[in-house]
Amino acid sequence: MIRKYNVSLKRYCTFKIGGCAKTICFPKTENEFLKEIFLCKNQSKKFFILGNGSNVLFHDEGFDGKIISTRLLNTISVCGENEIHCDAGVNLNVLCRYCAENGLKGIENLFGIPGSVGGAIMMNAGAFGCEICQFVKKIKILKDREIIEKSPTNFSYRKGPLGKDEILLSATFSLEKGIKQDILASQKLIMEKRKSSQPYGLPSAGSVFKRGKYFLPAKLIDEWGLKGLKKGGAMISDKHAGFIVNFDKAKSDDVLFLINYVEDYAKKRGYNFERELVVVK
């Protein structure tokens, strides 16, 4: 177990924004992970489970509690015919590469999403017509104080199968046989597509808003002429209107100002934008 105190959260999220966490710990095993969670619950202490930090905005005031990181929970293995088992902390790109190395295809379109398996399942991450729920065979979760294994069926758009207070421990994926070089070539094409359409090179937390039932927030934001709108060091990306980027040492309040501005702008025009981004404070 690794523990750090009064550590800047900028180092642990893709937005590169945030104050200090009172404590951050890095369990190396499932037992250590469970022990930290139970300790916090027993003492009624505030805690937050953090994966790769690719979908969060930490407040500049910091987090007055314990951050439990899953970064070192990264065991991955072939566990059956065309199946991969991995811990919640496994990086999604590492999973994609591992699948390719073992000649297993299916999740190529998810390559380039900078999240963890836990975060991806929790929000049913997807891209280019593919969602992670298509490949999840089984999950292992902590519910209250009970460990449960189940085959999840209640995925929906940007919503995974976890209920309130349920925490993912590991997952098993069912894939198809493929050819390594073909899979790697597909991943390369997907990454090129991402780089051509998204603001790579600037810190962000991915898409800020979920797709609506009959509308695309990014398309509307673009049509409304809000691309490039700035507040402090934050900006609505001039490359992809669904992203807010940290172009110059942005503060959390800069990002929140732009989010609230867009939400209010949309509401006045009859649209209700739902956040995909998670704000932690």
C-alpha positions as CSV (number, residue, x, y, z in Angstrom):
1,M,0.0,0.0,0.0
2,I,1.3,3.4,-1.0
3,R,0.0,6.5,0.9
4,K,0.6,10.2,0.2
5,Y,-0.6,13.2,2.0
6,N,-1.6,16.7,0.9
7,V,-0.9,15.9,-2.7
8,S,-2.0,18.0,-5.7
9,L,-4.8,16.3,-7.6
10,K,-3.7,18.0,-10.8
11,R,-1.2,15.0,-11.1
12,Y,-4.0,12.5,-11.0
13,C,-6.5,13.7,-13.6
14,T,-6.4,14.4,-17.3
15,F,-7.8,18.0,-16.8
16,K,-4.6,18.9,-14.8
17,I,-6.9,21.0,-12.5
18,G,-7.5,20.7,-8.7
19,G,-6.4,21.4,-5.2
20,C,-4.8,19.0,-2.8
21,A,-6.2,15.8,-1.4
22,K,-5.9,15.3,2.3
23,T,-4.9,11.7,1.7
24,I,-4.5,9.5,-1.4
25,C,-3.7,5.8,-1.2
26,F,-2.8,3.2,-3.8
27,P,-3.9,-0.3,-2.9
28,K,-2.0,-3.0,-4.7
29,T,-4.4,-5.9,-4.1
30,E,-8.1,-6.3,-3.9
31,N,-7.8,-7.0,-0.2
32,E,-6.0,-3.8,0.4
33,F,-8.6,-2.0,-1.7
34,L,-11.5,-3.5,0.4
35,K,-9.7,-2.7,3.6
36,E,-9.4,1.0,2.7
37,I,-13.1,1.2,1.8
38,F,-14.2,-0.5,5.0
39,L,-11.9,1.7,7.1
40,C,-13.5,4.8,5.6
41,K,-17.0,3.4,6.1
42,N,-16.4,2.3,9.6
43,Q,-15.1,5.7,10.6
44,S,-17.7,7.6,8.5
45,K,-14.9,9.3,6.5
46,K,-15.4,10.9,3.2
47,F,-13.8,9.1,0.3
48,F,-13.7,8.9,-3.5
49,I,-12.7,6.0,-5.8
50,L,-10.5,7.3,-8.5
51,G,-9.5,5.5,-11.7
52,N,-7.5,7.2,-14.4
53,G,-9.1,10.6,-13.6
54,S,-10.2,11.1,-17.2
55,N,-13.8,12.1,-16.5
56,V,-13.5,14.2,-13.4
57,L,-13.0,17.9,-12.4
58,F,-11.5,18.4,-9.0
59,H,-12.2,21.6,-7.3
60,D,-9.4,24.0,-6.6
61,E,-10.3,23.9,-2.9
62,G,-9.2,20.3,-2.9
63,F,-10.7,17.2,-1.4
64,D,-11.1,17.0,2.4
65,G,-11.1,13.3,2.6
66,K,-9.4,10.2,1.2
67,I,-8.9,9.4,-2.5
68,I,-8.6,5.7,-3.1
69,S,-6.8,5.2,-6.4
70,T,-7.2,2.0,-8.4
71,R,-4.1,2.6,-10.5
72,L,-2.1,-0.2,-9.0
73,L,-5.0,-2.7,-9.3
74,N,-3.9,-3.6,-12.8
75,T,-3.8,-7.4,-13.1
76,I,-5.0,-8.7,-16.5
77,S,-5.1,-12.2,-17.9
78,V,-6.7,-14.6,-20.5
79,C,-9.1,-16.6,-18.4
80,G,-10.9,-18.8,-20.9
81,E,-11.6,-19.2,-24.6
82,N,-11.8,-15.7,-26.0
83,E,-12.1,-14.2,-22.5
84,I,-10.1,-11.6,-20.6
85,H,-10.3,-10.9,-16.9
86,C,-8.9,-7.7,-15.4
87,D,-8.9,-5.5,-12.3
88,A,-11.0,-2.3,-12.2
89,G,-7.8,-0.2,-12.4
90,V,-6.5,-1.5,-15.7
91,N,-6.1,1.3,-18.2
92,L,-8.5,0.9,-21.1
93,N,-5.7,1.3,-23.7
94,V,-3.7,-1.4,-21.9
95,L,-6.7,-3.7,-22.2
96,C,-7.1,-2.9,-25.9
97,R,-3.4,-3.6,-26.5
98,Y,-3.5,-6.8,-24.5
99,C,-6.5,-8.0,-26.5
100,A,-4.6,-7.3,-29.7
101,E,-1.5,-9.2,-28.5
102,N,-3.7,-12.2,-27.7
103,G,-5.6,-12.0,-31.0
104,L,-8.9,-11.0,-29.5
105,K,-11.0,-8.4,-31.3
106,G,-14.1,-6.4,-30.6
107,I,-13.1,-3.4,-28.5
108,E,-10.9,-1.6,-31.1
109,N,-13.2,1.4,-31.2
110,L,-12.6,2.1,-27.6
111,F,-8.9,2.5,-28.1
112,G,-7.7,6.0,-27.2
113,I,-10.3,6.5,-24.4
114,P,-8.0,7.6,-21.5
115,G,-9.9,5.9,-18.7
116,S,-9.8,2.8,-16.5
117,V,-11.9,-0.3,-16.9
118,G,-13.7,0.6,-13.8
119,G,-14.6,4.0,-15.0
120,A,-15.5,2.8,-18.5
121,I,-17.9,0.2,-17.1
122,M,-19.4,2.6,-14.6
123,M,-20.4,5.0,-17.3
124,N,-20.7,2.5,-20.2
125,A,-18.0,4.2,-22.2
126,G,-18.4,4.1,-25.9
127,A,-17.1,5.5,-29.2
128,F,-17.8,5.3,-32.9
129,G,-20.9,3.1,-32.5
130,C,-19.3,0.7,-29.9
131,E,-20.0,0.5,-26.2
132,I,-18.1,-1.4,-23.6
133,C,-21.4,-3.2,-22.4
134,Q,-21.3,-5.2,-25.6
135,F,-18.3,-7.2,-24.3
136,V,-18.8,-7.4,-20.5
137,K,-19.6,-11.0,-19.6
138,K,-19.3,-10.8,-15.8
139,I,-18.5,-8.2,-13.1
140,K,-17.3,-8.5,-9.5
141,I,-18.6,-5.8,-7.3
142,L,-18.7,-4.7,-3.6
143,K,-22.2,-3.9,-2.5
144,D,-22.4,-2.6,1.0
145,R,-20.1,-5.2,2.6
146,E,-20.9,-8.1,0.3
147,I,-18.8,-9.2,-2.7
148,I,-21.1,-10.2,-5.6
149,E,-20.4,-11.7,-9.0
150,K,-23.0,-11.2,-11.7
151,S,-23.7,-10.9,-15.4
152,P,-24.9,-7.4,-15.9
153,T,-27.8,-6.6,-18.2
154,N,-28.9,-3.1,-17.1
155,F,-26.5,-0.9,-19.1
156,S,-27.9,2.1,-20.9
157,Y,-26.4,5.1,-22.7
158,R,-23.5,6.4,-20.6
159,K,-24.8,4.5,-17.6
160,G,-23.3,1.3,-16.4
161,P,-24.8,-1.5,-14.3
162,L,-23.6,-0.2,-10.9
163,G,-26.1,0.9,-8.3
164,K,-25.6,3.5,-5.7
165,D,-22.7,2.7,-3.4
166,E,-21.7,-0.3,-5.6
167,I,-18.0,-0.5,-6.4
168,L,-16.5,-2.4,-9.3
169,L,-13.6,-4.8,-8.4
170,S,-13.0,-6.6,-11.6
171,A,-14.6,-7.6,-14.9
172,T,-14.5,-10.4,-17.5
173,F,-14.8,-9.6,-21.2
174,S,-16.0,-11.9,-23.9
175,L,-14.4,-11.2,-27.3
176,E,-13.8,-12.9,-30.7
177,K,-10.8,-14.4,-32.3
178,G,-9.0,-12.1,-34.6
179,I,-5.6,-11.5,-36.2
180,K,-3.2,-9.4,-34.2
181,Q,-1.9,-7.2,-37.1
182,D,-5.5,-6.5,-38.2
183,I,-6.5,-5.5,-34.7
184,L,-3.5,-3.2,-34.3
185,A,-4.2,-1.6,-37.7
186,S,-7.8,-0.9,-36.6
187,Q,-6.6,0.6,-33.4
188,K,-4.2,2.8,-35.3
189,L,-7.0,4.1,-37.6
190,I,-9.3,4.8,-34.6
191,M,-6.5,6.8,-32.9
192,E,-5.9,8.8,-36.1
193,K,-9.7,9.5,-36.2
194,R,-9.6,10.7,-32.6
195,K,-6.7,13.0,-33.2
196,S,-8.2,14.5,-36.3
197,S,-11.5,15.4,-34.6
198,Q,-10.7,15.9,-30.9
199,P,-8.4,18.4,-29.1
200,Y,-5.5,16.1,-28.4
201,G,-2.5,17.9,-26.8
202,L,-4.5,20.0,-24.4
203,P,-5.7,18.8,-21.0
204,S,-9.4,18.0,-20.9
205,A,-11.9,15.5,-19.4
206,G,-13.4,14.4,-22.7
207,S,-17.0,15.1,-23.6
208,V,-18.6,17.4,-21.0
209,F,-22.3,16.6,-21.9
210,K,-24.1,13.4,-22.7
211,R,-25.9,13.0,-26.0
212,G,-29.5,14.0,-25.8
213,K,-32.4,11.8,-27.1
214,Y,-32.9,14.0,-30.2
215,F,-29.8,16.2,-30.2
216,L,-26.1,16.3,-30.0
217,P,-24.8,18.9,-27.5
218,A,-21.5,19.5,-29.4
219,K,-23.4,20.2,-32.7
220,L,-25.7,22.7,-31.0
221,I,-22.8,24.4,-29.2
222,D,-21.0,24.7,-32.5
223,E,-24.2,26.1,-34.2
224,W,-24.7,28.6,-31.4
225,G,-21.2,30.0,-32.1
226,L,-19.8,29.1,-28.7
227,K,-16.7,27.4,-29.9
228,G,-13.6,29.1,-28.6
229,L,-15.4,30.8,-25.7
230,K,-12.9,31.4,-22.9
231,K,-13.0,32.0,-19.2
232,G,-9.6,32.4,-17.5
233,G,-7.5,29.5,-18.7
234,A,-10.4,27.3,-19.8
235,M,-11.9,27.3,-23.3
236,I,-14.7,25.5,-25.2
237,S,-12.5,23.7,-27.7
238,D,-12.3,25.3,-31.1
239,K,-11.8,21.9,-32.6
240,H,-14.6,19.9,-30.9
241,A,-17.4,21.9,-29.2
242,G,-18.1,19.0,-26.8
243,F,-14.8,19.5,-25.0
244,I,-13.6,22.1,-22.6
245,V,-9.9,22.4,-22.6
246,N,-7.3,23.7,-20.1
247,F,-5.2,25.9,-22.3
248,D,-3.5,28.1,-19.7
249,K,-3.5,26.9,-16.1
250,A,-7.3,26.9,-15.8
251,K,-9.0,26.9,-12.4
252,S,-12.0,24.7,-11.6
253,D,-14.2,27.8,-11.4
254,D,-13.2,28.7,-15.0
255,V,-14.4,25.3,-16.2
256,L,-17.6,25.5,-14.1
257,F,-18.4,29.0,-15.4
258,L,-18.3,27.7,-19.0
259,I,-20.4,24.6,-18.2
260,N,-23.0,26.7,-16.4
261,Y,-23.0,29.2,-19.2
262,V,-23.6,26.5,-21.8
263,E,-26.3,24.8,-19.7
264,D,-28.2,28.1,-19.2
265,Y,-27.8,29.0,-22.9
266,A,-29.2,25.6,-23.9
267,K,-32.1,25.8,-21.4
268,K,-33.2,29.1,-22.8
269,R,-33.5,27.4,-26.2
270,G,-35.4,24.4,-24.8
271,Y,-32.6,21.9,-24.3
272,N,-31.6,20.2,-21.1
273,F,-27.9,19.3,-21.2
274,E,-26.9,16.5,-18.9
275,R,-23.3,16.4,-17.6
276,E,-21.1,13.5,-18.4
277,L,-18.3,15.1,-16.4
278,V,-18.1,14.4,-12.7
279,V,-17.3,17.3,-10.4
280,V,-15.5,16.3,-7.2
281,K,-15.1,18.6,-4.2
